[in-house]
Amino acid sequence: MSSVNNNEPNCNNLAIDVHGLNFSFGGPPILTNLHLQLKKGSRCLLVGANGAGKSTLLTILAGKRMVRDKVYVFGKDAFKDASSGITYLGTEWANNPVIRGDVLVATLLSNMNGDKYPERRDELIEIMDINPKWRMHQVSDGQRRRVQFVLGLLEPWDLLLMDEVTVDLDVLIRMDLLNYLKKETETRGATIMHATHIFDGLGDWPTHITHIKRGTIVSFYDFNHFPEHDKMIHQQLQVRSYYNNKENKIDDETDQQLSSHLISYFRKNMNSPLLKIVEQWLREDLQELRLLQAKERKKAEQEQDKILLGEETPRTKWDDLSENVNVHEST
Ligand SMILES: Nc1ncnc2c1ncn2[C@@H]1O[C@H](COP(=O)(O)OP(=O)(O)OP(=O)(O)O)[C@@H](O)[C@H]1O
């Protein structure tokens, strides 16, 4: 497994620099001892199961939540001293009643300083295929999302944090958007962190991928040194070349059997090497989580048994409170 940082000692080169981040919403820990470093100009996929902590991490990087630990974006504290040029695109924007009201897209564009960046505005309008005459209460979810992208990307950004916002885009728009974003990172050295559950068309897009499991980064790969991905591609190429090799076809009947066997193999496995890898990671995460939950259930049952047998007194909320006070006092 790769290390979690880019092994770059030069901090000036880093867009994101997080050291031992812990975070909770007042209950159980959500992010635990999280470390992450990302070089400027990277396009990093953030992958993990539902509830792993992707959105929480992105909102902290966007400076939307206060934390005590070291979270630096472009060398500055993400909350207290946020750098300009950080753009966060999340799904909640589209639920805002104002955005769903009877408002003209052209009005939104001019309110967002569209005239200040006419070239960017026109390019984005073309790529996202939006019509300034649309009224926001009369558009589809995907069209509304396209407007969000145009508004969000208008002002040149240095770090773009995307939280599952590409889900409702059609394939064509999504591919054109990804190409546009790639160009932005290559020409302006801008950086992207993209949390997603959709991996089609992402094969050659990211420069890095990071896997978050129950609030901790458990792996970080540079796509140029990503052996699991290379292995998956090689496996698929081997199957293809085996099938293409005439010497492997014994007779027509065997050939037909082989062909139908391979077609079902292709259907199952040839989607996207990246999708297969992430699927494997998340299956392992889930298995581990189930084992943990089973252990916790067993422990709770044993404690309950002890109480029933009178070997222990039941735990009250005062016990929890005094434990919390002790933890605070010792930190
Ligand atoms: N406002 C909140 N209050 C309490 N707990 C929260 C809150 N928001 C999120 N959580 C919890 O924090 C954990 C991480 O949630 P988060 O939204 O960061 O996950 P995620 O990886 O983005 O998941 P998904 O893929 O489903 O979007 C979850 O267990 C969730 O229940």
Boltz pocket constraint, residues with backbone or C-beta under 6 A from the ligand:
constraints:
  - pocket:
      binder: B
      contacts: [[A, 25], [A, 30], [A, 48], [A, 49], [A, 50], [A, 51], [A, 52], [A, 53], [A, 54], [A, 55], [A, 56], [A, 57]]
      max_distance: 6.0
